[in-house]
Amino acid sequence: MTAARTPLMAGNWKMNLNHLEAIAHTQKLFFALNDKDYAAVEVAVLPPFTDLRSVQTLVDGDKMKIKYGAQDISAHDSGAYTGEISGPMLSKLKCTYVAIGHSERRQYHGETEPVVNAKVKAAFRNGIVPILCVGEGLDIRKAGDQVSYTLAQLDGALEGVPAEDAEAIVVAYEPVWAIGTGEVATPEDAQEVCGAIRVRLAELYSQELADKVRVLYGGSVKSSNAAGIMAKPDVDGALIGGAALDPEEFVKIVRYRDQAVG
Ligand SMILES: O=C(CO)COP(=O)(O)O
């Protein structure tokens, strides 16, 4: 089953790199990555909105195989929503992906389950693949409730999403306690929840759909721990924050097969 899913390594730049830095960074990736890398792994970057046009121009101009996307999307397609960026704007920039429901948006921008659900639908409406972020905080992990909590987030985000759309989704399991902390979930922790996400997708839709969907792990992924996490059967890639800001380190993560399983 796993062989049918191409791993996805996506760099979430968060609020880092202005558009000039984004150009330099993307060029470094372009020169470092080769056809062998792209044959093995899909590579994507999620820059800030203000960088997207520059990244698009580079990717188009040099026919780069790097995919790109945004870190958020408005639930609305147009209108009086000051400060928002719409799905039609992102699809005009040929964004392949958009991260939705990142824990930093849930925590600092009050994104609730209905908002996340509306954004997932906005992405699909505009032909953009959501990278739906789910995952528990430390208190929930300490109480041992990580699976039920994360699956409830998944259920909420997918409410009313038809199978024709859901089969394209990417789900990123990002335990909040492992984000930016250097505290990595063990490969077994990642597998437990990523596996449960796949079982739930089979319950909500079908086994066939669940077998197609890529489930990523995110939280302090580095080249030194990527191979161990990727060895787990239900982990199909990584959403990488801090380590994605260093092009050399990001390329090493893309080449996780070259690293020892630690
Ligand atoms: O939030 C993350 C990616 O979306 C993970 O961030 P870090 O890799 O910096 O822990």
The ligand as an SDF file (V2000), in Angstrom:
LIG
                    3D

 10  9  0  0  0  0  0  0  0  0999 V2000
    4.8120   23.4840   12.5960 O   0  0  0  0  0  0  0  0  0  0  0  0
    5.5900   22.8220   11.9360 C   0  0  0  0  0  0  0  0  0  0  0  0
    5.4180   22.6770   10.4880 C   0  0  0  0  0  0  0  0  0  0  0  0
    4.1670   23.1410   10.0790 O   0  0  0  0  0  0  0  0  0  0  0  0
    6.7630   22.1530   12.5580 C   0  0  0  0  0  0  0  0  0  0  0  0
    7.6610   23.1310   12.9160 O   0  0  0  0  0  0  0  0  0  0  0  0
    9.1330   22.7040   13.4280 P   0  0  0  0  0  0  0  0  0  0  0  0
    9.6680   21.7620   12.3850 O   0  0  0  0  0  0  0  0  0  0  0  0
    9.8980   23.9970   13.5150 O   0  0  0  0  0  0  0  0  0  0  0  0
    8.9380   22.0260   14.7410 O   0  0  0  0  0  0  0  0  0  0  0  0
  1  2  2  0
  2  3  1  0
  2  5  1  0
  3  4  1  0
  5  6  1  0
  6  7  1  0
  7  8  2  0
  7  9  1  0
  7 10  1  0
M  END
$$$$
